[in-house]
Amino acid sequence: MNDGTLPDGAQTLLDIAHWIAIAAPYMAIVVAAGFIAACGISWQRALLVRDALAGRVRVETVPTSTFDPSEGEVRRWSQHLGRVSYAAGGTPGRGRAARLHYSARNGRMHCYLEGHLHAQAVLTMPGFAEVEIRASGSRCDIQPVRFSMPAPRRSRS
């Protein structure tokens, strides 16, 4: 009854197990190399974010007593703040985002807008008609924003 051969399914399973055993050391090397590369990329991104957060600029927004924005002004200002991210270039998202900070000193509330150093020109532009922007440094120190040129589109013909 037993002539020393295995059924087709069992032989296929043994062949697969054999190839896995042969490839296991090589796969372990590939997985380890991928892990090391991912750690290196994460470390590089963390350094970029740290440098970006260390060099952020802060401006104070001072509204007038009659400040009452309409829905359209708020929408326009939110689009304006979206440009801060584009001006930051290749910095990861955590380092290029615009942030609003509120604080109270001596019974007065202060609103600060903070962003990437390269977006200083965008941050100092007034967003509302009745809000003054106060930059901490001189306005002549502000560098213009330079956006990279998009790659030309190729035609599909």
VENTA-V17179 format. One record per pair of residues at least 12 apart in sequence whose ideal C-beta (glycine too) atoms are under 10 Angstrom apart, sorted by the first residue. I is the first residue (numbers start at 1). J is the second residue. D is the distance in Angstrom with one decimal. If there is no record, write none. Layout:
i:I j:J d:D
i:I j:J d:D
This chain:
i:44 j:92 d:9.6
i:45 j:91 d:9.2
i:45 j:92 d:5.0
i:45 j:93 d:9.8
i:45 j:94 d:8.9
i:45 j:95 d:9.0
i:46 j:92 d:8.5
i:46 j:94 d:9.3
i:46 j:95 d:9.8
i:48 j:90 d:7.8
i:48 j:91 d:5.7
i:48 j:92 d:5.8
i:48 j:94 d:9.4
i:48 j:95 d:6.3
i:48 j:96 d:9.6
i:49 j:91 d:7.2
i:49 j:92 d:5.2
i:49 j:93 d:8.6
i:49 j:94 d:4.9
i:49 j:95 d:4.1
i:49 j:96 d:8.9
i:50 j:94 d:9.7
i:50 j:95 d:7.9
i:51 j:91 d:8.4
i:51 j:95 d:7.6
i:51 j:117 d:9.6
i:52 j:88 d:7.1
i:52 j:89 d:9.7
i:52 j:91 d:4.6
i:52 j:92 d:7.8
i:52 j:94 d:8.0
i:52 j:95 d:3.0
i:52 j:96 d:6.5
i:52 j:97 d:9.6
i:52 j:115 d:9.8
i:52 j:116 d:5.9
i:52 j:117 d:7.7
i:52 j:118 d:9.1
i:53 j:91 d:9.5
i:53 j:94 d:7.5
i:53 j:95 d:5.7
i:53 j:96 d:9.9
i:53 j:97 d:9.9
i:53 j:99 d:9.9
i:53 j:114 d:9.6
i:53 j:116 d:9.1
i:54 j:95 d:9.4
i:54 j:117 d:9.4
i:55 j:95 d:9.3
i:55 j:116 d:7.8
i:55 j:117 d:4.5
i:55 j:118 d:9.2
i:56 j:95 d:8.4
i:56 j:96 d:9.8
i:56 j:97 d:9.9
i:56 j:98 d:9.7
i:56 j:99 d:8.2
i:56 j:114 d:5.3
i:56 j:115 d:6.4
i:56 j:116 d:6.4
i:56 j:117 d:6.6
i:56 j:119 d:9.2
i:56 j:120 d:9.5
i:56 j:123 d:9.7
i:57 j:113 d:9.1
i:57 j:114 d:7.0
i:57 j:115 d:6.4
i:57 j:116 d:7.7
i:57 j:117 d:5.7
i:57 j:118 d:9.3
i:57 j:119 d:7.7
i:57 j:120 d:4.7
i:57 j:121 d:10.0
i:57 j:123 d:6.3
i:57 j:124 d:8.6
i:57 j:135 d:7.7
i:57 j:136 d:7.5
i:57 j:137 d:7.9
i:57 j:141 d:9.8
i:57 j:142 d:8.9
i:58 j:99 d:9.1
i:58 j:101 d:7.6
i:58 j:112 d:5.1
i:58 j:113 d:7.2
i:58 j:114 d:4.7
i:58 j:115 d:8.3
i:58 j:120 d:9.8
i:58 j:123 d:8.4
i:58 j:134 d:9.9
i:58 j:135 d:8.7
i:58 j:136 d:6.3
i:58 j:137 d:10.0
i:59 j:111 d:9.8
i:59 j:112 d:6.9
i:59 j:113 d:5.2
i:59 j:114 d:7.9
i:59 j:115 d:8.4
i:59 j:120 d:8.2
i:59 j:123 d:5.2
i:59 j:124 d:5.8
i:59 j:125 d:9.8
i:59 j:133 d:5.3
i:59 j:134 d:6.4
i:59 j:135 d:5.0
i:59 j:136 d:7.1
i:59 j:137 d:9.6
i:60 j:101 d:9.6
i:60 j:110 d:6.2
i:60 j:111 d:6.9
i:60 j:112 d:5.4
i:60 j:113 d:7.7
i:60 j:132 d:8.6
i:60 j:133 d:7.5
i:60 j:134 d:4.4
i:60 j:135 d:8.2
i:60 j:136 d:7.9
i:61 j:100 d:8.6
i:61 j:110 d:8.7
i:61 j:111 d:4.8
i:61 j:112 d:7.4
i:61 j:113 d:5.8
i:61 j:123 d:9.8
i:61 j:126 d:8.9
i:61 j:127 d:8.0
i:61 j:128 d:8.4
i:61 j:131 d:5.3
i:61 j:132 d:7.4
i:61 j:133 d:6.1
i:61 j:134 d:7.8
i:62 j:110 d:8.4
i:62 j:111 d:8.0
i:62 j:130 d:9.8
i:62 j:131 d:6.8
i:62 j:132 d:4.5
i:62 j:133 d:7.8
i:62 j:134 d:6.1
i:63 j:111 d:7.9
i:63 j:128 d:7.4
i:63 j:130 d:6.1
i:63 j:131 d:4.8
i:63 j:132 d:7.8
i:64 j:128 d:9.4
i:64 j:129 d:9.2
i:64 j:130 d:4.5
i:64 j:131 d:7.4
i:64 j:132 d:7.8
i:65 j:130 d:9.0
i:66 j:130 d:6.3
i:67 j:128 d:7.0
i:67 j:129 d:8.9
i:67 j:130 d:4.5
i:67 j:131 d:6.4
i:68 j:128 d:9.9
i:68 j:130 d:8.1
i:69 j:127 d:9.1
i:69 j:128 d:5.7
i:69 j:129 d:8.8
i:69 j:130 d:8.0
i:69 j:131 d:8.6
i:70 j:128 d:9.8
i:73 j:127 d:8.0
i:73 j:128 d:5.8
i:73 j:129 d:7.7
i:73 j:130 d:9.4
i:73 j:131 d:9.8
i:74 j:127 d:9.2
i:74 j:128 d:8.6
i:76 j:127 d:7.4
i:76 j:128 d:8.7
i:77 j:126 d:9.4
i:77 j:127 d:3.8
i:77 j:128 d:6.2
i:77 j:131 d:8.8
i:78 j:98 d:10.0
i:78 j:127 d:8.8
i:79 j:127 d:9.5
i:80 j:98 d:9.5
i:80 j:122 d:7.3
i:80 j:123 d:9.5
i:80 j:125 d:6.9
i:80 j:126 d:9.2
i:80 j:127 d:5.0
i:80 j:128 d:9.6
i:81 j:97 d:9.5
i:81 j:98 d:4.9
i:81 j:99 d:9.8
i:81 j:100 d:8.7
i:81 j:113 d:7.8
i:81 j:115 d:8.3
i:81 j:119 d:9.7
i:81 j:122 d:8.3
i:81 j:123 d:8.8
i:81 j:127 d:7.5
i:82 j:98 d:8.2
i:82 j:122 d:9.6
i:83 j:98 d:9.0
i:83 j:115 d:9.7
i:83 j:119 d:7.5
i:83 j:121 d:9.8
i:83 j:122 d:5.0
i:83 j:123 d:9.5
i:83 j:125 d:8.9
i:83 j:145 d:8.1
i:83 j:147 d:9.4
i:84 j:96 d:7.3
i:84 j:97 d:7.6
i:84 j:98 d:4.1
i:84 j:99 d:9.4
i:84 j:113 d:8.6
i:84 j:114 d:9.4
i:84 j:115 d:4.4
i:84 j:116 d:6.6
i:84 j:118 d:9.3
i:84 j:119 d:4.3
i:84 j:120 d:9.5
i:84 j:122 d:5.3
i:84 j:123 d:6.4
i:84 j:145 d:9.6
i:85 j:97 d:6.3
i:85 j:98 d:7.0
i:85 j:115 d:8.5
i:85 j:116 d:8.1
i:85 j:119 d:7.9
i:85 j:122 d:9.5
i:86 j:118 d:9.9
i:86 j:119 d:8.2
i:86 j:122 d:8.5
i:86 j:145 d:8.4
i:86 j:147 d:6.7
i:86 j:148 d:9.6
i:87 j:115 d:8.0
i:87 j:116 d:6.7
i:87 j:117 d:9.5
i:87 j:118 d:5.3
i:87 j:119 d:3.8
i:87 j:120 d:8.5
i:87 j:121 d:7.5
i:87 j:122 d:5.3
i:87 j:123 d:8.9
i:87 j:144 d:9.9
i:87 j:145 d:4.6
i:87 j:146 d:8.4
i:87 j:147 d:7.3
i:88 j:115 d:7.6
i:88 j:116 d:3.8
i:88 j:117 d:8.4
i:88 j:118 d:5.6
i:88 j:119 d:5.7
i:88 j:122 d:9.6
i:88 j:145 d:9.7
i:89 j:116 d:8.3
i:89 j:118 d:6.3
i:89 j:119 d:9.4
i:89 j:145 d:9.8
i:89 j:146 d:8.8
i:89 j:147 d:8.7
i:89 j:148 d:7.2
i:90 j:148 d:9.1
i:91 j:116 d:6.3
i:91 j:117 d:9.7
i:91 j:118 d:8.3
i:91 j:119 d:10.0
i:95 j:116 d:6.7
i:96 j:115 d:7.8
i:96 j:116 d:5.0
i:96 j:118 d:8.6
i:96 j:119 d:7.6
i:97 j:114 d:9.2
i:97 j:115 d:7.7
i:97 j:116 d:8.2
i:98 j:113 d:6.6
i:98 j:114 d:7.0
i:98 j:115 d:4.5
i:98 j:116 d:8.2
i:98 j:119 d:7.5
i:98 j:122 d:8.7
i:98 j:123 d:7.4
i:99 j:112 d:8.4
i:99 j:113 d:7.6
i:99 j:114 d:4.6
i:99 j:115 d:7.2
i:100 j:112 d:7.2
i:100 j:113 d:6.0
i:100 j:114 d:7.7
i:101 j:113 d:7.9
i:101 j:114 d:6.1
i:110 j:134 d:10.0
i:111 j:131 d:9.0
i:112 j:134 d:9.6
i:112 j:136 d:9.6
i:113 j:127 d:8.8
i:113 j:133 d:7.9
i:117 j:143 d:8.5
i:118 j:143 d:7.4
i:118 j:144 d:9.9
i:118 j:145 d:6.8
i:118 j:146 d:8.0
i:119 j:145 d:6.8
i:120 j:135 d:7.7
i:120 j:137 d:8.6
i:120 j:139 d:9.9
i:120 j:141 d:8.2
i:120 j:142 d:5.2
i:120 j:143 d:6.7
i:120 j:144 d:9.6
i:120 j:145 d:8.4
i:121 j:139 d:9.8
i:121 j:142 d:5.3
i:121 j:143 d:6.7
i:121 j:144 d:5.7
i:121 j:145 d:4.9
i:121 j:146 d:9.8
i:122 j:142 d:9.9
i:122 j:145 d:6.0
i:123 j:135 d:8.0
i:123 j:142 d:9.0
i:124 j:137 d:9.7
i:124 j:139 d:7.1
i:124 j:142 d:6.1
i:125 j:145 d:9.9
